[in-house]
Structure formats: C-alpha cells, structure tokens
C-alpha cells in the first residue's frame, strides 16, 4: 500500500481541506497519515475516520507569539517530521511552510519519494500585513523548492495561471475547496433564536472575523440600514445580518450587535451542523477587500458552503468570485467594494426571482462539491510516477 504523509504546520483541529484530502486518499487505497504540530489538549497520536494523525513539536499559538519562538517550534517540527517521514512514498505538502520538508526528504533521505505541493492560497502577493521583504523571501523559497515537486495543486484557476508565469512550470491542477455534496432541509434557526420576523431578509456572514474580509464595511452598511431601511415598490424591508464565527474582530461585531437591532452575533458552530445554520439565512455574504492578489483570485470555501446550503450569495467585485456568481446567476456582485456598493447589492438581491435562484443553485451544487473535486485529486495521484 502506498504510504502518504499529509504535512500541515497547524494542530489539525479544524482544517477541512486537509481532512477531506486525507479521507479521499484513504478511501481509495492509500495509507494516509496527517503530520501536524502538537498543541494544548491534543493527542500526539490519533485516528480519525480511516487515516492516522501524528503530532510533533508543541506549539501553543496563544503563548508562542514571538517570531523566534515560532521559528524554534518550526525547526523542531521540521527535524522530527523529516526523521519520521523519510520512508514514506508520497509527501503531500500543504502550503509553503511544509514544502521544504518534503524536498529535504527527497534530496537527502529518499530519492524515490514523490512530492505533491498543495498551495492553499497565493503566497506571493502584496498582502497588507506582509512586508515587501517577506514577500520577496517567500517568492525565492517557493521558486527554489517548487521545481522539486512532482505535482502542484492550487485552489483557483487564476492562481494556477500565475504559478505558470512565475515559475515556468506545468499548469497546476485546480482542486477547489468545496464541501461534500449534501441534500439540505432548510432550517429556521436564526429567526427562532433571535426573534427575527418572517418577512425580514436575513443576510449571513460566516467564517473568520478578521481584517481584510470586509467586516467593517458590513457593520457600517447595516448600521445605516438600521435607520434607513430599503424601500422598493412601496415595500419596506429592514434587512438584518448575522455574523457567525470568531477572530480578532469578534469584540467589534459584538459591540455593534448590542447597539443595533439588525446586527446579530452567533458563535461558530461545529462542521457537522454548520450547513443547518447556514440554510437558516436568506443570503450569504462574502465581501473580501480588494487589497491583494490572494483575495482577487480567491474562491473561498465559504461561498461553496452557502451554495451547498442552497442560499444565494452577495460577493465583492473580485475576479474569481465574480466569475462564478455571474456565469451561474446565483446572486449579486457588488459594483463597488464600498458600503454604498454593498447597499445597492443588497437592494438588488432582495428583488431577485427566488424560484430562479433556487433552481440555479441546485444545478450549481452538483458541480461545486467535494465528490467532483476528489476526482481531480485522485487523477493527480494516479499520474505520479
């Protein structure tokens, strides 16, 4: 049986992509082991579904905040992972920080090992929180190590094309970060929990409450809508928004939720029940800011979760998201990534033909699901020689 080490430099508590990849490979005859780093309250060795989990190098991210501390933990993880994985057949490297580990094994310990580089985002871009020096270093690291990868996978077609231009490599396979296909029975959890009236349109933001994802724009827009509801055809709609997730802006969201009656906060829920909550909204919102190529080219898993839960979407005017929404007619693209642009998109969304949206989404979820993406993943592995 072919042994696969699925490397990820996180504690592997809530990494849906690594989880889906591992399960799919194990279901198809591979002996899979996820190699993660140890964290508080986690086991060094564990079994989940049909694959194993091994954790090295303790790293409590709430405590280890210094760059030096993180570097020490990474180097320890690198040393222990190399030693443990040198006799595996395939090293699946998730993100840039694990790619050097696979290459070290290939160059110095096992020349026959195959490397799959799974780039979950576009690392080489002008992210607001990254210095130009950091970006340059990442570029040089990726440029050097990527040539040793036997196969490269990315999460959007645009990122795949960028990798071809940057590194003159064969076009990477595109494996979208979609959820497994699931038939959904629409729930009404938010109306019952928050006492939202039946005629009120519920908008949902689910996911990380962090900067760059348009959280502040959403808050300011719905703050305005609390006082000036949307009116069309002599019908007044005072839409509400539910934020469901956690992150650095969580306290800001809670503060707005206490001040404005049309803004609600709900803690993140487990993946097992997530889509039941998602289906309780009328529209899902993804309003990433256009501040880096990673956002411009992203196809967030949250959008596919909205579609799997059979709710239409409002997205900011970014290339990959705009393409999916417009080609499939499953929601609204804001003309501008501003409060005014969002307000116009909300007004347009409320007036859309609900039955037409429903039929379009049912068709699209047959395409954007993990069962379809798994076929691409397995093709990549079949081609490894």
N, C-alpha and C positions, 0 to 999 in steps of 0.2 A: 504494500500500500504506500502511495506517495505521501511523504510527510511534509506538511506545510506549517511554517511558523508565521503567524499573523502578528507583526510587530506594531505596537502603538504606544507612544510615550504619554499615556494618561492612565488612570487607575482602572479603566474599563468598567465604569459604573453605569454610564448612560451614553454609549457610543453606538447609535443604531446602525450606522454603515458597517462598522467592523463586525457587529453582531450578525447582520444579515449576510455579509460576505462569508463569515465563518460557517454559519449554518448551511448556506447553499453548497459550499465546497464539501462539507462533511456529509451532506445528504447525497452527494454524487461521488462518493467513494474515496475522498481524500481524508487522511488522518491529520486533523487540524488542531493546532494549539495556539491560543492567543497569548502573546507575551506582553504584559503590561507592567507598570510600576506599582509598587505597594503603597497603600495609603491607610489612614486610620480606619480601623474596624473591618478591614478586608482580609480575606484568607490568602496565604501565599500560593496555595493550590486549590483549584475548584473545578467543578464540571458544570457546564450549562448546556442544556439540550443534548447535542451529540458531539460536542467538542470540549477540549480541556482549556483551563486558564492557568497560567503561571505568572506570578508577580515577583519582580526583583526591586531592589533599591528603594527603600522607604522615602517617600516624598509627600509631606503634608503641605499642600499648596497654600493653605491659610497661614502656615507658620513660615515656610521657606519662601520668602518673598524677594530676597536679595539675588542678584544675578550670579554671584559667586556660589551661593547655596544651591541654586538650581543647576549650575554647571557641574558642581560636585556630584549631585544626585544623578545627572545625566551620564556622566563619565562612569559612575558605578554601574548604572543600568546597562550602558554600552558594554562594559567589561563582562558582566555576568551573562548578558544576552548572547554575546559572541561565543563565550565558553559553552553555553547551553545549546545553542542552535547550530553549531558548526557541522553537525552530521545530518541536518535536515535536507530535503530535496529541493524545496522551494521556500524562499524568504519573501513574504508579502509585506512590503514596506509602506505603511500608511503615513503620509505627509513627509516633508523633507527631513525632519529630525531623526527619522529611523533609516533613511536611505543609506547613510554612511555605514551603518552597522551591517547591512546586507552586503555592501561592497567589501568591507573588511573581511567578512567571512569568505567571500568569493576569491579575493586576492591572496589571502594568507593561510586559509584553513581548508577550503573545499572548492577547488576549481570547477567542479561539476554542478555546484548549486546554481539554481536559476533564481533570478530576481524579478519580482513584479513591483513596480513603483506606482502606488495609488495616490495621486495628488488630489487631496480633497478640496483644495482651493488654489487660486492663482497667487502663488507666493511672491513673485517678482513684480510688485506694483507699488504705487505710491500710497500705501495705507496712511491715514492721518496720524496714527500712533507709532509710525516707524520712521526712523531717520534714514537719510539717503545712504549713509554708511552701512546700516543694517541691511538695506535692500541690496546694495552692491555685494555685500558679503554673501547673502543668500543666493544671489544670482551666480556668483563664482562657484559656490558649493554645489548648487544644482547642476550647473554647466559641466563641472568636472565629474560628478558622480552619476549623472543620468545616462551617460554613454555605456555604463556597465549594466544597465537594466535590460533584461531580455524582453520585457513588455512594459508599456506605460499605460496607465488608466487615468482619465480625468473625469470631471463631473459636468462638463458642458462642452458643446461643440466649439464655442468661441475660444475657450481655454485650450482645447486640443489644437486648434489652428495656431494659437500663439506659441505653443511649445514647438511646433514645426518650424516656425520662423525664428524663434530664439536659439534653438539647439540643432537645427537641421537633422531632425530625427523622423522616423516613420510616424505618421499621424497616430496619436494615442487613441485607444478605444474609449468610447464615452459610455460610462455607466452612471446613469442618473440616480440621485439619492431618493428614490421613491419608496413609499410604504408597500407592504404586501397587499394584494387585492382583497377587498373585504366588502361584502354587502352590508349596507348601513340601514338601520331602522332609526329614523330621525327622532332625537330626544328633545326635551324642552327644559333642560337642567337650569339654564341661566334665568329664564323667566320665573321659574318656581323659587330659585334660591334668592334672587334679588327683587322679586315682586315687580317684574317688568311687564307692562300691559301687552296684550296680544297684538295690537295694531302698531306697536313700536318696532322699528327696524333695528336689529342687533348686529353690530359690527364687532369682529373679534380680532385681536392681535394675540397670537400665541408664539412663545419662543423666548429667546434671551432678551432681557430688558437691559440692553447695553447701548452705548453711544454708537452712532453711525447707522442705526436701524430706523431712524425717523420717529423715535418715541416722543421727543419733544414736539415735533410737528403734529403728531396725532393728538397729544394733550392740548396744545394750543387751539387746534381746529375744533375739537369737541367742547372745549371751554367756550368758544364763540357760539357754537351751536346750542349750548345750554340756554343762551339768552335770545338767539335769533334762529329759531327752527327753520327748516326747509319748507317752502311753500310752492306747490305747483298744482295747476288745475283746481284751484280753490281747496286743495287738500293740504293740511299741515302735518308734517312729520318731524318729530323731535328725536332723531336717532341717538342711540346710546352706543358706547364702546366698552367691551370687556377686555382687560389685559390679563392674560393667563401665562405666568412664567416667573422667572426670577433673574436677578442680576443687579448690576451696580446702580441702575436707575429705579429699582423697586420702591425705595422710600419716596422718591419723587412722584411715582404713579399713585402710591397710597395717599400722599398729601393731596393730590388733585381729586382723588376719589372721595375724600372726606369733604371737599369744598363744593363739588359739582355733582348734581343729581343724575347726570347722564354719563358719568365715568365710574367704572367698577373695576376692582382688582380681585382676581382669583388666583390662589397659589397654583403652581404647576402640579399636574396630576401624572400618575404612572402611565407608561406607554400602553398598558393593557386596556385602559379605559379612555385614553386620550380622544379617540375619534368620536366617542359618545358625547363628550363635552363639545368637541368641535362642531358636530352636527346640530348643536343647540343654538348656533348663531345663524344669521341670515346671509352674512358676507364675511369673508376673511380678508384681512388687510396685510399687505407686505409693502412697507414704504421705506425700503433701504435708500440711503442717501447716495447721490452720485459723486462720491468723494474718492473713489479709487477703482481701478480696473477689476479688482476682485468682485466688487459689488456690481459693476456694469455688466460683467459676464456671468454672474451667478444664476443658478437655477435652484433656489433654496428648497430643502425638503419640506418646509412648512407649506409652500404653495401646493405641493403634491398631497400633503395631508388634508388641506382644505378640500381639494378636489375629490379625494377618496371618501371624505365625509359628505360629499355632494353639496357643497356650498360654493357659490361663485366668488370671484376674487376682485379686489381692487389692488393694483400694483403701481409703484412709481415707474417713471419713464426710463427704464433701464433695458438694455438690448435683449438679453435672453428672456427675461420675464415678459417684456412687451411682445416678443415674437410668439410665445406660447399662448398668451391671452388673446391676441388679435387673430392669429391663424385659426384658433379653435372657438372663438366667440364665447368665452366662458367668464366674462366680466368686463371690467373697465380699466383702461390705462390712463393715469393722470397725465394731462398735458404738461404740467409743471410740477416739480418736486417741492412744492411750497404749500402752506396752509390754504391759500386760495385755490391752488390746483387740486388739492385733496377735497376741498369743499365742493368744487364743481364735479369731481368724480363721484362723490357720494350722492349728489343730486341726480346725476345721470344713472347711477346704479339702482337707485330706488325706483326709477321709471322703466327699467328693463323688463322685457317679457319673461316672466318667471318660468313659464312652461318651456319656452325655447331654451333658456339657460339650463334647465333641468335635463333636457334631452341631450344637449351638447356635452354636459359634464358626464353623463352616463356613458357616452361614447368615448370620451377622452380618458376616463379612468381605466378603460380596457387597454389603453396604450401605456399610460404612465403608472405602472405598478412594478413591484419588485420581481414578480414572476417573469416579466418581459426583460427587465434589466439583467436578471440572472442568466438569461441565455447568452448575453454579450460576455459576461464574466466567464462562463464556462467555455465559450469559444476561445477566449484569450488563453485560458489554461490548456485547452486542447492543442493550441498552436505552439506551446512551449516545447522546444526540442533540446 
